[in-house]
Amino acid sequence: MTVANGRALLAIPGPTNIPDRVLQAMIRPAEEIYTGAMVGLTDSLLDDLRKVFRTKSRTYIYAANGHGGWEAALTNVLSRGDKVLVLSSGRFAIGWGEMARFIGADVEVLEGSWRASVDPAAVEERLRRDKNHEIKAVLMVQIDTASGVVNDVKAVRKAIDAAGHPALYMIDGVASVGCVRFEMDAWGIDVAMTAAQKGLMTPPGLAFVAANDKAHRAHEHATMKTLYWDWTARQQPPHYMKYCGTPPEHLLFALRAALDMILEEGLEAVWQRHALLADATHAAVSKWAEGQVLSCNVVEPSQRAASVTPVLVQGIEPETIAKYTETVCGVTLGSGIGELTGKAFRIAHMGHVNAPMVMGTLSAIEMALNALNIPHGAGGVAAAIAQLARTTSAQGDARQAEAAKPSQAEVAERVTAPA
């Protein structure tokens, strides 16, 4: 018996659920690519990507997935034989490093854990030993989609500065940009990249890179450059050069609608929404963990991502749970990958997602646990509801208190008013 008929729900960490408004934006004819509307569209997207990355630096759009964004970032600033330091906290920084090695870099991995954040002290210690500054770039993901670890980008920047090291600081924001606070300029990031299909709520096929002046100075001497990814070529005046050929028009129409939605909600509000929904998810998993079968992969709560939660499963195949939620409930969970293959399932709470969607996903999982007689602490969904009710009430109280504060003009009026 199934109750899955209805609108299916993706709870996988990319591609995420695409808003109707974004889908509808693509249902239109193609445009002429050399003048007019497409030029204005590109300019607006490049400008608004700066807002999303929180930077004044130059941005670039590529017809590619996140792996293409990796290659674009690497080839524009590195030369063959350059040494790069990869900060491991799961699968994806390692993958970025593997790509760097394939195209000619000398790659060193600073080993970390799939269950904890990168240690800034270890980064500082390694860079202090690099007396000759052979390391040209440090690569790290803000959120590892496989492990669910969130890294402290600001703290690692401080570690690099404390070591007095000039390496480029390069951050993968694929699972974080549009989901959690990302401050390219304030945190001293030299090169940042992300992709369209997660927090940016756009169909897969677009990657984005932002690069500051330091990165562009490195670009002038880089020898890994190829024409498709090349920043210099993409800065030329003809519009089609922004894409090294025909723009991916309908994906750009979709992106315009998605960025409009994000900016209308407000980045701070987007980040807060993700944080609240993640807290609710973590509350449910923590309750289920009382059965000694399920647990959060990331041990320290403060190091758990706000966009994806990998759940470890002991004694049974995680796919048993995922198969039930999909076939019986119409909810598709993410599989464990890398070191978590066959050991976990992943719950995504990123992008176009709200409380009913997350509660529906958690309810489908709890339904599976009950139907399959999997030991678990009862009341995971109730714990999530209680957590969300508590945190949203606190947010509402804080907003009311802020609104009740007198303005500066009112304060000044009271001070200067006669007794």
Backbone torsions as a table, in degrees:
resi	resn	phi	psi	omega
1	MET	NA	139.5	179.9
2	THR	-130.4	146.2	171.3
3	VAL	-119.8	30.2	-174.0
4	ALA	-86.8	-15.3	-176.3
5	ASN	-68.2	126.8	-172.0
6	GLY	143.8	-165.7	-178.8
7	ARG	-76.0	118.8	-179.3
8	ALA	-68.2	151.6	-178.7
9	LEU	-120.5	122.5	174.6
10	LEU	-87.8	121.7	173.7
11	ALA	-118.4	36.8	178.4
12	ILE	-102.2	153.4	-177.2
13	PRO	-83.4	55.8	175.2
14	GLY	109.2	127.4	-3.3
15	PRO	-68.3	148.2	-179.1
16	THR	-96.2	177.8	179.1
17	ASN	-63.6	130.5	-177.4
18	ILE	-97.7	125.9	179.9
19	PRO	-60.9	148.1	177.0
20	ASP	-56.8	-39.1	-179.5
21	ARG	-60.2	-36.0	179.1
22	VAL	-73.3	-43.3	177.6
23	LEU	-61.3	-42.8	-178.5
24	GLN	-66.3	-28.6	-179.7
25	ALA	-64.3	-22.2	-178.4
26	MET	-86.6	-12.5	-176.5
27	ILE	-85.8	77.9	-178.1
28	ARG	-161.4	161.2	179.9
29	PRO	-68.4	160.6	174.1
30	ALA	-71.1	158.9	-179.8
31	GLU	-112.4	156.5	170.4
32	GLU	-65.6	137.2	-165.5
33	ILE	-98.2	-3.0	-171.4
34	TYR	-98.1	-27.7	-177.6
35	THR	-142.4	174.5	168.0
36	GLY	75.2	-135.9	-167.6
37	ALA	-60.2	-38.3	-177.3
38	MET	-67.4	-34.6	178.1
39	VAL	-64.2	-46.4	178.3
40	GLY	-63.4	-37.8	178.7
41	LEU	-62.4	-47.1	179.7
42	THR	-60.1	-45.6	179.7
43	ASP	-59.6	-42.0	-178.6
44	SER	-67.7	-37.2	179.8
45	LEU	-68.3	-44.0	179.1
46	LEU	-62.4	-38.5	178.2
47	ASP	-66.6	-44.5	-175.8
48	ASP	-75.6	-24.9	172.5
49	LEU	-64.6	-32.7	174.0
50	ARG	-60.1	-39.8	179.2
51	LYS	-64.9	-39.7	-178.2
52	VAL	-70.5	-40.5	176.0
53	PHE	-76.1	-13.9	-175.3
54	ARG	59.4	61.2	-177.5
55	THR	-147.1	156.6	170.4
56	LYS	-99.4	1.9	-175.6
57	SER	-78.0	172.0	-179.4
58	ARG	-74.0	142.9	177.8
59	THR	-119.5	156.3	-178.2
60	TYR	-136.3	146.0	178.7
61	ILE	-117.5	132.1	179.4
62	TYR	-124.7	141.4	168.9
63	ALA	-79.2	91.7	-174.0
64	ALA	-170.0	166.2	169.7
65	ASN	-91.3	-169.9	-177.2
66	GLY	-60.9	-34.1	178.6
67	HIS	-64.6	-34.3	173.8
68	GLY	-65.4	-38.0	175.4
69	GLY	-61.6	-38.1	174.2
70	TRP	-56.7	-50.5	-176.2
71	GLU	-65.0	-39.2	178.0
72	ALA	-60.2	-44.0	-179.3
73	ALA	-63.9	-45.4	-175.7
74	LEU	-68.2	-49.5	-170.4
75	THR	-69.3	-23.0	-177.7
76	ASN	-80.8	-14.5	-175.4
77	VAL	-126.1	-10.4	-175.6
78	LEU	-110.4	157.1	171.9
79	SER	-115.8	155.4	-179.5
80	ARG	-60.8	132.2	-177.3
81	GLY	95.2	-12.0	177.6
82	ASP	-62.1	143.9	178.6
83	LYS	-92.9	132.7	176.0
84	VAL	-124.7	145.7	178.9
85	LEU	-107.4	119.9	-179.4
86	VAL	-100.8	126.5	-179.0
87	LEU	-97.3	108.0	-171.4
88	SER	-85.5	133.5	171.9
89	SER	-150.7	28.5	-176.7
90	GLY	150.8	-146.7	-172.9
91	ARG	-90.3	-33.7	-161.7
92	PHE	-86.1	-31.1	171.2
93	ALA	-64.2	-38.6	176.6
94	ILE	-60.9	-43.1	178.4
95	GLY	-61.5	-40.6	177.4
96	TRP	-62.7	-41.4	177.4
97	GLY	-65.0	-38.6	177.5
98	GLU	-61.5	-39.2	177.0
99	MET	-64.8	-42.8	178.7
100	ALA	-59.8	-42.1	179.3
101	ARG	-64.1	-41.5	-177.8
102	PHE	-61.4	-34.6	-176.7
103	ILE	-96.9	10.0	167.7
104	GLY	117.8	5.3	179.2
105	ALA	-86.5	157.0	172.5
106	ASP	-94.5	110.8	-168.7
107	VAL	-107.5	130.6	172.8
108	GLU	-119.7	133.6	179.3
109	VAL	-103.4	124.9	170.7
110	LEU	-87.5	105.0	-172.3
111	GLU	-62.4	140.1	177.3
112	GLY	-135.0	-153.0	-176.9
113	SER	-124.3	147.6	172.2
114	TRP	-77.4	-1.4	-174.8
115	ARG	-123.0	7.7	-177.6
116	ALA	-154.7	160.6	-177.8
117	SER	-71.5	161.3	171.3
118	VAL	-58.8	137.4	-179.8
119	ASP	-88.7	110.8	-179.5
120	PRO	-57.3	-34.9	-179.9
121	ALA	-63.2	-37.6	178.1
122	ALA	-67.2	-36.6	176.8
123	VAL	-64.3	-47.5	179.7
124	GLU	-59.9	-44.1	-178.8
125	GLU	-61.6	-42.7	-179.6
126	ARG	-66.4	-40.8	-178.2
127	LEU	-71.0	-32.2	176.6
128	ARG	-63.4	-30.8	179.3
129	ARG	-77.2	-14.0	179.2
130	ASP	-86.1	70.3	-173.2
131	LYS	-61.2	-33.6	-176.7
132	ASN	-92.6	5.6	178.4
133	HIS	55.1	46.9	176.9
134	GLU	-72.4	-28.1	178.6
135	ILE	-74.2	120.8	-176.4
136	LYS	-97.8	-19.9	-179.1
137	ALA	-153.0	146.8	173.7
138	VAL	-114.4	124.4	-177.3
139	LEU	-109.8	131.5	178.0
140	MET	-150.0	148.5	170.4
141	VAL	-95.7	144.4	173.7
142	GLN	-73.7	-47.1	174.3
143	ILE	-126.5	125.7	175.3
144	ASP	-87.6	117.9	-174.3
145	THR	-67.8	-24.3	-178.9
146	ALA	-80.6	-44.2	-174.6
147	SER	-93.6	-22.5	-176.1
148	GLY	78.2	15.4	178.4
149	VAL	-84.3	137.4	171.1
150	VAL	-109.6	130.6	-179.2
151	ASN	-99.8	150.4	-179.0
152	ASP	-88.3	94.5	-175.2
153	VAL	-63.0	-41.5	-178.8
154	LYS	-64.1	-42.1	-178.7
155	ALA	-66.7	-38.5	178.6
156	VAL	-69.1	-35.5	174.2
157	ARG	-59.4	-43.4	178.8
158	LYS	-62.5	-36.0	178.6
159	ALA	-66.3	-40.9	177.5
160	ILE	-62.7	-44.0	179.9
161	ASP	-66.6	-39.0	179.5
162	ALA	-62.8	-32.0	177.8
163	ALA	-79.5	-7.8	-178.6
164	GLY	64.2	36.4	-173.3
165	HIS	-102.5	137.1	-176.4
166	PRO	-90.0	6.7	-176.4
167	ALA	-57.8	147.5	172.7
168	LEU	-66.7	138.9	178.9
169	TYR	-104.1	113.3	-171.7
170	MET	-120.0	126.8	-172.6
171	ILE	-122.9	130.1	170.4
172	ASP	-86.5	117.4	179.0
173	GLY	-113.0	26.8	-174.7
174	VAL	-59.0	-43.3	-178.1
175	ALA	-98.9	12.3	-177.1
176	SER	-127.0	-38.4	-178.5
177	VAL	-64.5	126.8	-175.1
178	GLY	85.2	2.9	178.1
179	CYS	-124.0	-43.6	-176.4
180	VAL	-133.6	169.9	-179.4
181	ARG	-57.8	128.3	177.3
182	PHE	-137.4	119.3	-173.9
183	GLU	-127.7	84.1	-174.7
184	MET	-57.8	-51.0	-176.5
185	ASP	-73.2	-47.3	-176.3
186	ALA	-64.4	-29.2	-178.3
187	TRP	-96.4	2.2	175.9
188	GLY	71.5	34.9	176.6
189	ILE	-82.7	131.5	-179.5
190	ASP	-88.9	-40.9	177.5
191	VAL	-134.6	128.1	176.9
192	ALA	-125.8	147.3	176.2
193	MET	-140.8	155.8	173.7
194	THR	-156.3	-176.9	-179.6
195	ALA	-138.7	170.1	-166.7
196	ALA	-82.2	-23.1	-159.8
197	GLN	-92.2	9.8	179.9
198	LYS	-117.5	-102.8	-178.5
199	GLY	-65.6	-21.3	-177.7
200	LEU	-88.6	2.3	163.3
201	MET	59.3	28.8	-175.8
202	THR	-118.7	147.2	178.6
203	PRO	-54.7	150.7	179.4
204	PRO	-58.2	147.8	175.8
205	GLY	134.8	-3.1	177.0
206	LEU	-125.3	137.5	173.1
207	ALA	-125.2	153.0	-175.1
208	PHE	-134.1	139.9	177.9
209	VAL	-130.4	138.9	172.4
210	ALA	-122.2	137.6	-174.9
211	ALA	-141.0	134.0	-178.6
212	ASN	-90.0	-174.7	-176.4
213	ASP	-63.6	-38.1	178.8
214	LYS	-60.6	-42.1	178.5
215	ALA	-65.3	-39.4	179.5
216	HIS	-69.3	-29.8	174.1
217	ARG	-67.0	-39.6	175.6
218	ALA	-64.9	-35.5	-180.0
219	HIS	-59.2	-34.4	-177.2
220	GLU	-59.9	-27.7	-175.7
221	HIS	-113.0	1.7	-176.8
222	ALA	-69.0	140.3	-179.6
223	THR	-112.1	2.7	175.0
224	MET	-85.7	-4.6	-172.7
225	LYS	-58.6	139.4	169.7
226	THR	-129.0	157.3	-169.1
227	LEU	-61.1	-38.6	-175.3
228	TYR	-63.7	-43.6	-175.6
229	TRP	-86.9	-13.2	-165.4
230	ASP	-60.8	125.5	179.5
231	TRP	-66.1	-39.9	-178.3
232	THR	-60.3	-44.3	179.2
233	ALA	-62.9	-38.6	-176.7
234	ARG	-76.6	-8.9	175.8
235	GLN	-89.4	-4.1	-179.0
236	GLN	-69.0	152.2	-173.6
237	PRO	-60.3	-41.0	-176.8
238	PRO	-57.0	134.5	-174.2
239	HIS	-58.7	-41.2	-176.0
240	TYR	-64.6	-20.3	178.0
241	MET	-69.2	-20.9	176.8
242	LYS	-63.3	-17.5	-178.5
243	TYR	-125.0	7.4	-174.8
244	CYS	52.5	43.8	179.8
245	GLY	134.8	-154.4	-176.8
246	THR	-64.4	127.4	178.2
247	PRO	-66.7	149.0	173.7
248	PRO	-77.3	73.9	-164.6
249	GLU	-52.2	-50.0	-172.0
250	HIS	-72.3	-27.9	171.4
251	LEU	-68.4	-34.1	177.2
252	LEU	-68.6	-38.3	175.4
253	PHE	-60.6	-41.8	179.3
254	ALA	-64.6	-44.3	-179.5
255	LEU	-61.9	-39.2	179.2
256	ARG	-59.0	-44.4	179.7
257	ALA	-66.0	-40.4	-179.0
258	ALA	-66.0	-44.1	178.8
259	LEU	-65.0	-36.3	175.7
260	ASP	-59.2	-43.2	-179.6
261	MET	-64.4	-42.2	-179.6
262	ILE	-64.4	-46.2	-176.7
263	LEU	-72.1	-30.2	175.2
264	GLU	-67.8	-40.7	176.3
265	GLU	-68.9	-35.7	-177.2
266	GLY	97.7	129.8	-176.4
267	LEU	-57.1	-43.6	-179.6
268	GLU	-59.9	-40.3	179.3
269	ALA	-68.3	-37.7	177.0
270	VAL	-60.8	-47.3	179.4
271	TRP	-61.2	-41.6	-178.6
272	GLN	-67.0	-39.9	178.1
273	ARG	-59.3	-45.9	178.8
274	HIS	-62.4	-41.0	-179.1
275	ALA	-63.2	-43.1	-178.4
276	LEU	-66.3	-42.9	-179.6
277	LEU	-68.8	-33.9	176.5
278	ALA	-66.6	-43.7	178.7
279	ASP	-58.4	-40.1	178.6
280	ALA	-65.0	-42.3	178.4
281	THR	-62.2	-44.9	-179.7
282	HIS	-64.4	-34.2	177.6
283	ALA	-64.3	-41.0	179.1
284	ALA	-64.6	-47.2	-178.3
285	VAL	-64.1	-39.0	178.6
286	SER	-62.0	-36.8	177.1
287	LYS	-69.3	-45.3	178.4
288	TRP	-60.3	-31.9	-176.1
289	ALA	-62.7	-16.7	178.9
290	GLU	-62.1	-18.9	177.5
291	GLY	-82.6	-1.3	175.1
292	GLN	68.0	18.9	177.5
293	VAL	-115.2	-43.5	-179.4
294	LEU	-103.9	149.5	174.9
295	SER	-162.6	156.5	173.5
296	CYS	-68.2	136.9	177.7
297	ASN	-63.6	-41.7	-178.0
298	VAL	-86.0	122.2	-171.6
299	VAL	-72.3	-49.5	-176.6
300	GLU	-82.0	119.1	-176.7
301	PRO	-53.7	-37.5	-177.7
302	SER	-68.6	-14.0	-179.0
303	GLN	-102.1	8.4	177.9
304	ARG	-86.4	136.2	-177.5
305	ALA	-68.4	151.7	176.5
306	ALA	-92.0	4.3	-177.5
307	SER	-117.1	-22.7	-178.6
308	VAL	-153.0	141.4	179.6
309	THR	-125.6	105.1	171.1
310	PRO	-75.9	133.1	-178.4
311	VAL	-114.0	116.3	177.2
312	LEU	-72.9	142.6	179.6
313	VAL	-129.3	127.9	-180.0
314	GLN	-112.8	136.1	172.4
315	GLY	88.4	-14.2	175.7
316	ILE	-138.2	164.4	177.3
317	GLU	-77.8	125.6	178.1
318	PRO	-57.2	-30.5	-178.4
319	GLU	-64.7	-21.5	176.7
320	THR	-61.3	-43.4	178.0
321	ILE	-67.6	-46.4	-177.5
322	ALA	-63.3	-38.6	179.4
323	LYS	-64.3	-40.4	179.2
324	TYR	-64.2	-49.4	-176.3
325	THR	-61.6	-34.2	-178.0
326	GLU	-76.7	-48.7	-174.1
327	THR	-77.7	-33.3	-177.0
328	VAL	-93.2	-35.2	-173.0
329	CYS	-111.7	-15.1	-177.7
330	GLY	77.6	23.2	179.7
331	VAL	-114.8	120.3	-178.4
332	THR	-99.0	118.5	177.6
333	LEU	-93.1	159.8	175.9
334	GLY	-83.7	146.0	176.9
335	SER	-84.7	156.7	170.9
336	GLY	-70.6	140.3	178.4
337	ILE	-128.8	165.8	-179.2
338	GLY	63.0	-132.5	-179.7
339	GLU	-64.1	-16.6	-178.8
340	LEU	-97.9	6.8	177.5
341	THR	-58.8	126.1	180.0
342	GLY	73.7	5.1	-177.1
343	LYS	-121.2	-9.2	-172.7
344	ALA	-156.4	161.5	162.8
345	PHE	-121.0	161.8	-176.7
346	ARG	-120.9	136.2	175.3
347	ILE	-106.4	118.0	175.7
348	ALA	-92.5	138.1	173.7
349	HIS	-137.5	66.9	-174.3
350	MET	-138.8	152.6	174.8
351	GLY	80.3	-129.6	-177.2
352	HIS	-82.3	82.1	-174.4
353	VAL	-145.6	143.0	-179.9
354	ASN	-136.0	-176.2	-175.5
355	ALA	-60.7	-47.7	179.6
356	PRO	-60.1	-34.7	179.6
357	MET	-67.6	-44.8	179.3
358	VAL	-67.7	-43.6	179.2
359	MET	-63.7	-35.3	176.2
360	GLY	-63.9	-42.2	177.9
361	THR	-62.9	-47.8	-179.7
362	LEU	-63.6	-37.1	178.3
363	SER	-65.4	-39.7	178.1
364	ALA	-63.0	-39.7	178.4
365	ILE	-65.9	-45.6	-179.6
366	GLU	-65.2	-34.4	175.1
367	MET	-62.1	-42.4	178.0
368	ALA	-63.5	-43.0	-179.5
369	LEU	-60.8	-40.2	178.2
370	ASN	-70.1	-47.6	-176.3
371	ALA	-64.8	-33.8	-177.2
372	LEU	-94.4	4.4	178.6
373	ASN	56.7	41.9	177.5
374	ILE	-90.0	124.6	-178.8
375	PRO	-57.6	133.4	179.1
376	HIS	-164.2	153.9	173.6
377	GLY	-68.8	128.6	-178.0
378	ALA	-72.2	147.2	173.3
379	GLY	91.9	26.8	178.0
380	GLY	-63.5	-44.8	179.7
381	VAL	-65.7	-40.3	177.4
382	ALA	-60.8	-38.9	178.1
383	ALA	-65.1	-38.6	178.2
384	ALA	-65.4	-43.0	179.1
385	ILE	-62.5	-44.3	-179.5
386	ALA	-63.2	-41.5	179.3
387	GLN	-62.9	-45.4	-178.1
388	LEU	-68.8	-38.7	177.2
389	ALA	-62.3	-40.8	-178.8
390	ARG	-66.9	-48.0	-174.8
391	THR	-72.9	-36.5	178.0
392	THR	-69.6	-35.3	176.1
393	SER	-64.1	-41.4	178.7
394	ALA	-63.5	-40.2	178.4
395	GLN	-64.4	-41.0	179.2
396	GLY	-64.8	-40.9	178.0
397	ASP	-62.8	-40.5	-179.9
398	ALA	-64.5	-40.5	179.4
399	ARG	-65.9	-40.1	178.8
400	GLN	-64.5	-40.6	179.3
401	ALA	-64.7	-40.0	179.7
402	GLU	-65.9	-41.6	-179.9
403	ALA	-66.0	-28.8	-177.7
404	ALA	-79.6	-14.2	-179.7
405	LYS	-65.6	140.9	176.5
406	PRO	-69.9	147.1	177.5
407	SER	-73.0	167.6	177.6
408	GLN	-59.7	-37.1	179.7
409	ALA	-65.3	-39.9	178.9
410	GLU	-66.4	-40.1	177.1
411	VAL	-61.3	-44.8	-179.8
412	ALA	-62.6	-39.4	-179.8
413	GLU	-64.0	-39.8	-178.3
414	ARG	-67.7	-38.6	-178.4
415	VAL	-66.0	-39.0	-173.8
416	THR	-91.7	-9.0	-177.6
417	ALA	-67.2	141.8	178.7
418	PRO	-66.3	148.4	179.9
419	ALA	-68.2	NA	NA
